[in-house]
């Protein structure tokens, strides 16, 4: 989407990747050149093992960068080896700047190390894996130093980057481009997941990972069902934690009320946001919260833990609460108990986020940063 709006602003863009999956391919706009190496980075079918492979193969992307490119933007930590290799190969020599778009520093270095080791399911080998993940922090800082500028997706993420790397970051606002779903499509979204038309529906959209704390979502669903026994919960997403979460749903007695929907395409996801009664966000210290933005943009009341990026998205009119089952359940029951008041509040959030977040603004911020780097380089040469 950022490429789409950058091209719409009159700046040509090439996307260089190993393999572009079908879902993002549908969003590639006319005028965006896609260059694929043909390599696959999903050999193992295990998130962390595949991520390591992605790191290892990142430098191979550099030779596919078009000769006439005027700037390189590396997206995400797995592309940092490519950015570093581009610098080593002289690609970033003036006046072609290198930029790193990072949601945050790699969580596995510190905050998520224990969760990552559990997710690897490597048993005793975790004794080795944990210090290796920690040591990567020094490698990561060296790789990031190759960038001429850092880009972030929100103020909280920019602050995290500054705390780790000691450098400012330019914020590129995210946007939402959902088409308005029809009433029939919204009704079909409920039916597809076995949710009756009149049942309260709690929704969350996340990677199924321990740091998303979806056990809190399930426990909140169980607590809400004490008052609203027909309530259902839909968990959209895939990930390493699905087995544990299914077992937790059974332990809490909500296995019949919790739907693990897996991956849902954007068009269907827009209908689910409209079909839900409340969005529940439980992720630990989330840097941004794209699904929170999508839910708020759709006019869905958002109950979120009072941590990280969601604070800057929903601000005063969201239901921001401590990360406890009691607080989350109380907020959800407040939404369900007075839907008219909840809708009024959610509309204020919707109008606010639609005014502050757009892909056009993100593209404009990217173009302006690249132009500043070009101007700075030209001034230095002069």
Secondary structure, DSSP 8 states (H G I E B T S, - for coil): -HHHHHHHTT--EEEEES---HHHHTT--TTEEEEE----S-SSS-HHHHHHHHHHHGGGGGGGS-TT--EEEEESGGGHHHHHHHHHTTTT-TT-EEEEE-SSS-GGGTTTHHHHHHHHT-GGGHHHHHHHHHHHHHHHHHHHTT-SEEEESSHHHHHHHHHHHS--EEE-----------HHHHHHHHHHTT--TTS-EEEEE----GGG-HHHHHHHHHHHHTT-TT-EEEEEB--TTHHHHHHHHHHHT-TTTEEEEE---HHHHHHHHHH-SEEEE--TT-SS-HHHHHHHHTT--EEEES-TTHHHHHGGGSEEE-SSHHHHHHHHHHHHHTHHHHHHHHHHHHHHHHHH--HHHHHHHHHHHHHHHHHHHHHHH-
